Amino acid sequence: MSPTPEYWFRAKRYGWGWGLPARWQGWVVLIAYFALIGATIRFAPPDQHRLAFISLVALYSIVLVVVCWLKGEPPRWRWGND
């Protein structure tokens, strides 16, 4: 019998997707995500570099979803009692 995987992100209780991180690696990923957004606001302000800002935040968000998909619980719709 294989050991149960240790997910970085737990599934949300209601709806589809992931909630807050369950392990320290997930917290590092989430903090890095917000730090990158903060750095982007600082060095490519949305009022001066709108396209660059939107593109970078979209890229960071895609990377976050990919990490959650690979390291989190398998996503599915949940109704709270699953």
Residue frames as a rotation matrix with the C-alpha (Angstrom) as fourth column:
MET 1
0.583 0.812 0.000 0.00
0.812 -0.583 0.000 0.00
0.000 0.000 -1.000 0.00
SER 2
-0.261 -0.697 0.669 1.45
0.659 -0.635 -0.404 3.36
0.706 0.335 0.624 -0.99
PRO 3
-0.576 0.030 -0.817 1.67
0.714 -0.468 -0.520 6.18
-0.398 -0.883 0.248 1.55
THR 4
0.570 0.814 0.112 -0.87
0.791 -0.506 -0.345 8.98
-0.224 0.285 -0.932 1.27
PRO 5
-0.150 -0.644 0.750 0.52
0.763 -0.558 -0.327 12.00
0.629 0.523 0.575 -0.57
GLU 6
-0.121 0.035 -0.992 1.23
0.796 -0.594 -0.118 15.11
-0.593 -0.804 0.044 1.44
TYR 7
0.292 0.361 0.886 -0.53
0.876 -0.474 -0.095 17.85
0.385 0.803 -0.454 -0.49
TRP 8
-0.814 -0.578 -0.056 0.77
0.567 -0.771 -0.290 21.41
0.125 -0.268 0.955 -0.35
PHE 9
-0.771 0.632 0.077 -2.75
-0.629 -0.775 0.068 22.76
0.103 0.004 0.995 -0.89
ARG 10
-0.726 0.621 0.297 -5.98
0.353 0.706 -0.614 21.25
-0.591 -0.340 -0.732 0.44
ALA 11
-0.608 0.621 0.495 -9.16
0.559 -0.108 0.822 21.33
0.564 0.776 -0.282 -1.57
LYS 12
-0.749 0.460 0.476 -11.78
-0.591 -0.789 -0.167 23.90
0.299 -0.406 0.863 -0.66
ARG 13
-0.795 0.523 0.308 -14.69
0.095 0.609 -0.788 22.60
-0.600 -0.596 -0.534 1.38
TYR 14
0.360 0.931 0.062 -17.25
0.349 -0.073 -0.934 24.21
-0.865 0.358 -0.351 -0.97
GLY 15
0.758 0.004 -0.652 -16.82
-0.524 -0.590 -0.614 24.75
-0.387 0.807 -0.445 -4.68
TRP 16
0.850 -0.494 0.182 -13.92
0.496 0.634 -0.594 23.94
0.178 0.595 0.784 -6.97
GLY 17
0.430 -0.782 0.451 -10.26
-0.206 -0.571 -0.795 24.63
0.879 0.249 -0.407 -6.35
TRP 18
-0.107 -0.636 -0.764 -7.86
0.755 0.449 -0.479 24.96
0.648 -0.628 0.432 -3.45
GLY 19
0.923 0.386 -0.017 -7.88
0.276 -0.627 0.729 26.75
0.270 -0.677 -0.684 -0.14
LEU 20
0.637 -0.713 0.292 -5.04
-0.771 -0.592 0.235 27.92
0.005 -0.374 -0.927 2.05
PRO 21
-0.058 -0.762 -0.645 -1.77
-0.576 0.553 -0.602 25.96
0.816 0.336 -0.471 2.02
ALA 22
0.926 0.368 -0.079 -1.49
-0.190 0.637 0.747 22.85
0.325 -0.677 0.660 4.18
ARG 23
0.552 -0.813 -0.186 2.32
0.822 0.491 0.290 22.59
-0.145 -0.313 0.939 4.25
TRP 24
0.248 -0.524 -0.815 5.20
0.206 -0.793 0.573 25.03
-0.947 -0.310 -0.089 4.50
GLN 25
-0.720 -0.522 0.457 6.05
0.526 0.019 0.850 24.56
-0.452 0.853 0.261 0.81
GLY 26
0.009 0.826 0.564 2.59
0.954 -0.176 0.243 25.83
0.300 0.535 -0.790 -0.11
TRP 27
0.728 0.209 -0.653 3.05
0.502 -0.811 0.300 28.87
-0.467 -0.547 -0.695 2.12
VAL 28
-0.308 -0.905 -0.292 6.37
0.271 -0.378 0.885 29.63
-0.912 0.194 0.361 0.41
VAL 29
-0.629 0.144 0.764 4.67
0.776 0.064 0.627 29.46
0.041 0.988 -0.152 -3.00
LEU 30
0.434 0.894 0.115 1.82
0.871 -0.449 0.199 31.74
0.229 0.014 -0.973 -1.86
ILE 31
0.522 -0.332 -0.786 4.18
0.337 -0.766 0.548 34.28
-0.784 -0.551 -0.288 -0.23
ALA 32
-0.612 -0.776 0.154 6.36
0.409 -0.143 0.901 34.29
-0.677 0.614 0.405 -3.37
TYR 33
-0.212 0.643 0.736 3.24
0.950 -0.041 0.309 34.91
0.228 0.765 -0.602 -5.49
PHE 34
0.796 0.569 -0.208 2.27
0.605 -0.760 0.235 37.97
-0.024 -0.313 -0.949 -3.46
ALA 35
0.177 -0.820 -0.545 5.89
0.269 -0.492 0.828 39.18
-0.947 -0.293 0.133 -3.29
LEU 36
-0.665 -0.392 0.636 6.14
0.684 0.022 0.729 39.00
-0.299 0.920 0.254 -7.09
ILE 37
0.260 0.819 0.512 2.90
0.883 -0.416 0.216 40.95
0.390 0.396 -0.831 -7.44
GLY 38
0.768 -0.028 -0.640 4.24
0.408 -0.750 0.522 43.54
-0.495 -0.661 -0.564 -4.98
ALA 39
-0.301 -0.945 -0.131 7.49
0.351 -0.237 0.906 43.83
-0.887 0.227 0.403 -6.92
THR 40
-0.452 0.214 0.866 5.54
0.886 -0.011 0.464 44.19
0.109 0.977 -0.185 -10.15
ILE 41
0.701 0.712 -0.030 3.47
0.704 -0.685 0.188 47.01
0.113 -0.152 -0.982 -8.63
ARG 42
0.497 -0.588 -0.638 6.71
0.247 -0.609 0.754 48.69
-0.832 -0.533 -0.157 -7.54
PHE 43
-0.474 -0.876 -0.088 8.70
0.088 -0.147 0.985 48.32
-0.876 0.459 0.147 -10.78
ALA 44
-0.919 0.283 0.275 5.92
0.276 -0.037 0.960 48.24
0.282 0.958 -0.044 -13.40
PRO 45
-0.718 0.667 -0.198 3.09
-0.076 -0.358 -0.931 50.33
-0.692 -0.654 0.307 -11.92
PRO 46
-0.292 0.671 0.682 -0.26
0.838 0.522 -0.155 49.56
-0.460 0.526 -0.715 -13.54
ASP 47
0.657 0.576 -0.487 -0.92
0.299 -0.791 -0.533 53.23
-0.692 0.205 -0.692 -14.28
GLN 48
0.200 -0.667 -0.717 2.33
-0.728 -0.591 0.347 53.54
-0.656 0.453 -0.604 -16.29
HIS 49
-0.746 -0.502 -0.438 2.88
-0.665 0.601 0.443 50.03
0.041 0.622 -0.782 -17.70
ARG 50
0.090 0.934 0.346 -0.60
-0.910 0.218 -0.353 48.60
-0.406 -0.283 0.869 -17.96
LEU 51
0.668 0.187 -0.720 0.10
-0.591 0.721 -0.361 45.82
0.452 0.667 0.593 -20.48
ALA 52
-0.354 -0.871 -0.340 3.28
-0.325 0.456 -0.829 44.68
0.877 -0.183 -0.444 -18.71
PHE 53
-0.661 0.151 0.735 1.51
-0.744 -0.008 -0.668 44.67
-0.095 -0.989 0.117 -15.35
ILE 54
0.414 0.905 0.100 -1.48
-0.859 0.425 -0.286 42.66
-0.301 0.033 0.953 -16.60
SER 55
0.492 -0.290 -0.821 0.78
-0.483 0.693 -0.535 40.23
0.724 0.660 0.201 -18.47
LEU 56
-0.590 -0.807 -0.014 3.03
-0.400 0.308 -0.863 39.60
0.701 -0.503 -0.505 -15.48
VAL 57
-0.468 0.491 0.735 0.18
-0.807 0.102 -0.582 39.15
-0.360 -0.865 0.348 -13.00
ALA 58
0.641 0.690 -0.335 -1.52
-0.767 0.570 -0.294 36.76
-0.012 0.446 0.895 -15.44
LEU 59
0.122 -0.698 -0.706 1.74
-0.381 0.624 -0.682 34.80
0.916 0.353 -0.190 -15.79
TYR 60
-0.786 -0.410 0.463 2.20
-0.555 0.138 -0.820 34.60
0.272 -0.902 -0.336 -12.00
SER 61
-0.043 0.873 0.486 -1.40
-0.895 0.182 -0.406 33.45
-0.443 -0.452 0.774 -11.59
ILE 62
0.648 0.218 -0.730 -1.04
-0.622 0.704 -0.342 30.74
0.439 0.676 0.592 -14.23
VAL 63
-0.358 -0.856 -0.374 2.12
-0.319 0.488 -0.812 29.47
0.878 -0.172 -0.448 -12.53
LEU 64
-0.674 0.168 0.719 0.31
-0.728 0.015 -0.686 29.45
-0.126 -0.986 0.112 -9.15
VAL 65
0.437 0.899 0.038 -2.59
-0.862 0.430 -0.269 27.43
-0.258 0.085 0.962 -10.58
VAL 66
0.408 -0.365 -0.837 -0.16
-0.442 0.723 -0.531 24.95
0.799 0.586 0.134 -12.18
VAL 67
-0.715 -0.689 0.119 1.68
-0.402 0.267 -0.876 24.49
0.571 -0.674 -0.468 -8.87
CYS 68
-0.339 0.682 0.648 -1.65
-0.847 0.078 -0.526 24.02
-0.410 -0.727 0.551 -7.06
TRP 69
0.616 0.591 -0.521 -2.75
-0.775 0.573 -0.266 21.51
0.142 0.568 0.811 -9.70
LEU 70
0.136 -0.669 -0.731 0.48
-0.287 0.680 -0.675 19.51
0.948 0.302 -0.099 -9.40
LYS 71
-0.780 -0.608 -0.149 0.97
0.014 0.221 -0.975 19.72
0.626 -0.762 -0.164 -5.63
GLY 72
-0.585 0.633 0.507 -2.58
-0.804 -0.370 -0.465 20.09
-0.107 -0.680 0.726 -4.32
GLU 73
-0.423 0.563 0.710 -5.48
0.061 0.800 -0.597 17.74
-0.904 -0.209 -0.373 -3.79
PRO 74
-0.829 0.168 0.534 -7.16
0.558 0.170 0.812 16.76
0.046 0.971 -0.235 -7.05
PRO 75
-0.828 0.525 -0.196 -9.74
-0.452 -0.833 -0.320 19.45
-0.332 -0.177 0.927 -7.84
ARG 76
-0.665 0.747 0.015 -13.42
0.554 0.479 0.681 18.61
0.502 0.461 -0.732 -8.13
TRP 77
-0.220 0.677 0.702 -16.68
-0.433 -0.713 0.552 20.23
0.874 -0.183 0.450 -7.16
ARG 78
-0.779 -0.067 -0.624 -17.37
0.492 0.553 -0.673 19.85
0.390 -0.831 -0.397 -3.42
TRP 79
0.072 0.926 0.369 -20.54
0.106 -0.375 0.921 20.43
0.992 -0.027 -0.125 -1.44
GLY 80
0.029 -0.137 0.990 -19.06
-0.829 -0.557 -0.053 20.62
0.558 -0.819 -0.130 2.06
ASN 81
0.534 0.211 0.819 -19.62
-0.723 0.617 0.312 17.06
-0.439 -0.758 0.482 3.25
ASP 82
0.815 -0.309 -0.490 -17.10
-0.214 0.625 -0.750 15.35
0.538 0.717 0.444 0.96
